[in-house]
Amino acid sequence: MNAPNDVPRHERAAPAPSAVTVRGLTKAYGRGATEVVAVRDVDLTIVSGEVVLVMGPSGSGKTTLLLMLGALLRPTSGSIVVTGRDGTRVDVAAEPEKALPALRTRSFGFIFQDYALLDALTAAENIAVAANLAGTKGAAARQRALTLLERVGLAHRAAARPTELSGGEQQRVAVARALANDPPVLLADEPTANLDASRGRDLARLLRRLADEDERCIVIVSHDDRLREVADRVLWLEDGRFKTVTDLFIDPVCQMPVAATGPAFEWAGRSLRFCSAGCRSEFINDPGRFRITTGGQPGAEITGGAGL
Ligand SMILES: Nc1ncnc2c1ncn2[C@@H]1O[C@H](COP(=O)(O)OP(=O)(O)OP(=O)(O)O)[C@@H](O)[C@H]1O
């Protein structure tokens, strides 16, 4: 198993109850000649109150990992033990198929890139529906929706439909919906991908606050470098494994974080790295078009592997 140096910050300072413990997690799509191993023998421990950001190149297995963590995709092998707020522990990977919907409702809140709100319902109704599914009905569900909207700063937009809300507001409604079942674990797939810089930052800070105030465990998969500001740990996934990278570069063309192993180009005294040969060529053809935000960030070590 790949298990180098990933001991969560909270665990190092003072032991806290573990929220998610992943061991030997592997996912292979297809079989034989067409087999793709998307996640390979991954170990990971995340404690409550911790925000873990998983980054990595396109196709490195990030979404596959997140889907498995949330019991939306069956692993090929390995275990994912989730400790609930009441201390109960369940191995998501070992649960029978028919138990998974209830398990998801109990344990996880999901936040997606495209918000995934129902356009026919108001903001409050979108959240109330999720509360209903988690067992809170009628007036109590409506009240819960309003309380959650207030938490994300949108109480005044309760009656608005998603089409009447900005992208940032829609994503905050989606965050409130993800909290409807009061899950110990929040999972977010590219939550800021459709937001501008300032809204993306607001969303990142909101997630940080939810982890701190509620002792939730939050796993974010993203290419967005802004999310690093709010993460306790940044894990770099490459070819389905966590890897330690010492410096992270920002591709000036697509603005994605890339490791030092990416295609390189020396320009104006800077050592630039790219996510692909395509981005590198695009840059070389017309360097003036692109904004170079960061070169290497010495000291910004990104750890790989597991908390044992
Ligand atoms: N349903 C599937 N069937 C076969 N292969 C798949 C399937 N889903 C993903 N893969 C493959 O598994 C690997 C990991 O994919 P995954 O979507 O998890 O990567 P990712 O890191 O999330 O990528 P991106 O950053 O581009 O979203 C890729 O090689 C992908 O082509």
The ligand as an SDF file (V2000), in Angstrom:
LIG
                    3D

 31 33  0  0  0  0  0  0  0  0999 V2000
  -17.1160    4.5290  -16.2460 N   0  0  0  0  0  0  0  0  0  0  0  0
  -15.8620    4.4140  -16.6470 C   0  0  0  0  0  0  0  0  0  0  0  0
  -15.4940    3.3940  -17.4470 N   0  0  0  0  0  0  0  0  0  0  0  0
  -14.2220    3.2370  -17.8530 C   0  0  0  0  0  0  0  0  0  0  0  0
  -13.2130    4.0680  -17.5040 N   0  0  0  0  0  0  0  0  0  0  0  0
  -13.5170    5.1010  -16.7170 C   0  0  0  0  0  0  0  0  0  0  0  0
  -14.8560    5.3380  -16.2530 C   0  0  0  0  0  0  0  0  0  0  0  0
  -14.8450    6.4410  -15.4750 N   0  0  0  0  0  0  0  0  0  0  0  0
  -13.5740    6.8870  -15.4530 C   0  0  0  0  0  0  0  0  0  0  0  0
  -12.7800    6.0820  -16.1930 N   0  0  0  0  0  0  0  0  0  0  0  0
  -11.3270    6.2180  -16.3810 C   0  0  0  0  0  0  0  0  0  0  0  0
  -10.7330    6.1920  -15.0900 O   0  0  0  0  0  0  0  0  0  0  0  0
   -9.6580    7.1320  -15.0170 C   0  0  0  0  0  0  0  0  0  0  0  0
   -9.9290    8.1160  -13.8890 C   0  0  0  0  0  0  0  0  0  0  0  0
  -11.0690    8.8890  -14.1940 O   0  0  0  0  0  0  0  0  0  0  0  0
  -11.6350    9.9960  -13.2130 P   0  0  0  0  0  0  0  0  0  0  0  0
  -12.8470   10.5830  -13.8560 O   0  0  0  0  0  0  0  0  0  0  0  0
  -11.7940    9.4270  -11.8660 O   0  0  0  0  0  0  0  0  0  0  0  0
  -10.4300   11.0590  -13.2130 O   0  0  0  0  0  0  0  0  0  0  0  0
  -10.3800   12.5530  -12.6950 P   0  0  0  0  0  0  0  0  0  0  0  0
   -9.0850   12.7130  -12.0090 O   0  0  0  0  0  0  0  0  0  0  0  0
  -11.6100   12.8690  -11.9250 O   0  0  0  0  0  0  0  0  0  0  0  0
  -10.3860   13.3620  -14.0670 O   0  0  0  0  0  0  0  0  0  0  0  0
  -10.8450   14.8650  -14.3650 P   0  0  0  0  0  0  0  0  0  0  0  0
   -9.9580   15.7640  -13.5540 O   0  0  0  0  0  0  0  0  0  0  0  0
  -10.5880   15.0040  -15.8440 O   0  0  0  0  0  0  0  0  0  0  0  0
  -12.3100   14.9750  -14.0150 O   0  0  0  0  0  0  0  0  0  0  0  0
   -9.5670    7.7750  -16.3930 C   0  0  0  0  0  0  0  0  0  0  0  0
   -8.5840    7.0810  -17.1200 O   0  0  0  0  0  0  0  0  0  0  0  0
  -10.9350    7.5570  -16.9780 C   0  0  0  0  0  0  0  0  0  0  0  0
  -10.8730    7.5020  -18.3870 O   0  0  0  0  0  0  0  0  0  0  0  0
  1  2  1  0
  2  3  1  0
  2  7  2  0
  3  4  2  0
  4  5  1  0
  5  6  2  0
  6  7  1  0
  6 10  1  0
  7  8  1  0
  8  9  2  0
  9 10  1  0
 10 11  1  0
 11 12  1  0
 11 30  1  0
 12 13  1  0
 13 14  1  0
 13 28  1  0
 14 15  1  0
 15 16  1  0
 16 17  2  0
 16 18  1  0
 16 19  1  0
 19 20  1  0
 20 21  2  0
 20 22  1  0
 20 23  1  0
 23 24  1  0
 24 25  2  0
 24 26  1  0
 24 27  1  0
 28 29  1  0
 28 30  1  0
 30 31  1  0
M  END
$$$$
